[in-house]
């Protein structure tokens, strides 16, 4: 959350993230789309921000998302939110509490998710993640740390240590790519719309030491996911540059 590329890449506070960047794939010119957080999250799952330019919790959006595309193609998904209270029954709202913030949970804003109990049950507290990992993760797995572990309210070093504890088992999963992406940069930096941010691709599908040097953004990541499974394109992902040149 809210970190510029220069605050992480090469920082002594982020030894694990930098080791991952050296070992796997790094997008050297990845830019957030805007400020503040929420519209960037919406771009990642829907390809558009619906004209939203704040972090409000009351929006109920009627567009399609990556969830619709995945399910239409027989693919599974799950989202794990650190600190979130579980809400198993529609309409599920997933309001903020403690160090969990709804603005970092884009799935919670869409009517087509809120109003379907089956989809509500695919959005889980992060404490359920170890069990899901043990039994087999869905095709697409989304993880949002709390506002300390995502570096928003705590130091880069704190987030780096959290990632070191959490990530290693995922690096052993065959045919898997893990994207580690910040939502936006410093609010004073509007380069690319929302700042130059760290973005990594790690795991066995990524070439060692690979670098993506094209200008990329959140639509690019959505496009990359859609291309991987042959999904129809959502919103502005249709015209986005996918992440290429880093895959085995």
Secondary structure by P-SEA (a helix, b strand, c coil): ccccccccccccccaaaaaaaaabbbbcbbbbcccccaaaaaaacccccccccccccccccccccaaaaaaaacccbbbbbccbbbbcccccccccccccccccccccccccccccaaaaaacccccaaaaaaaaccccbbbbbbccccccccccaaaaaaaaaaccccccccccbbbbbcccccccccccccccbbbbbbbcccccccccccccccaaaaaaaaaaaaccccccccccccccccccc
